[in-house]
Structure formats: structure tokens, C-alpha cells
Amino acid sequence: MPLAAMAIEITLPGARSLKDKRAVVRALKDRLRAHFNVSVAEMDHQAAWQRATVGVAAIGPDREYLAALMARAAAAAAALAGQEFELGGVEILE
């Protein structure tokens, strides 16, 4: 059963505190979990106000399904974040 993982790095120029950042990151994590049934966690830059790295992972029946799922999740994250957004590569492991 293949496993897919990707990293999403977000720049939050409007964040003035960790509370501002957490609101954006929490909304992103909740939306991805609810709509795509993936595992999501903040991975890096926990103490930085204006940066966040979020990891997304999923297990699925085949590589094509996972590639499409990650593409849809990345598109939703880009629309939701509404900030500067950088997608790390999607890795699919057998």
C-alpha cells in the first residue's frame, strides 16, 4: 500500500503574533483533514510568527489516487492560505 507525503511552506506577512499564525495554520489543518481525509501536522517554524511548514500524509490504494489526492489538497491549501505559498515535492513511497 503506497504512502504519499508533502510539505507546504507558508509565509504569513500579516501575522503580528503567534496567535495570528496559529489561527491560519489551524484553519488550514482542519480544512485539509475534513475534506481530504489526510494526516496534517505543523512541522517546522513553530516559534516564528510569519512562517509555517505543514506536512500532509496519506495512505491509499495506488499511486495515481495518491498523486491526485495530493494535487487536490495542495490546490485547496493554496486557495485557503491566501498567503505566499510554496509546495515541497510530493513523495510517494511503496
PyMOL commands that set and color helices and strands:
alter all, ss='L'
color gray80, all
select helices_A, chain A and resi 18-36+63-81
alter helices_A, ss='H'
color red, helices_A
select strands_A, chain A and resi 3-11+39-44+51-59+84-87+91-93
alter strands_A, ss='S'
color yellow, strands_A
deselect
rebuild
show_as cartoon
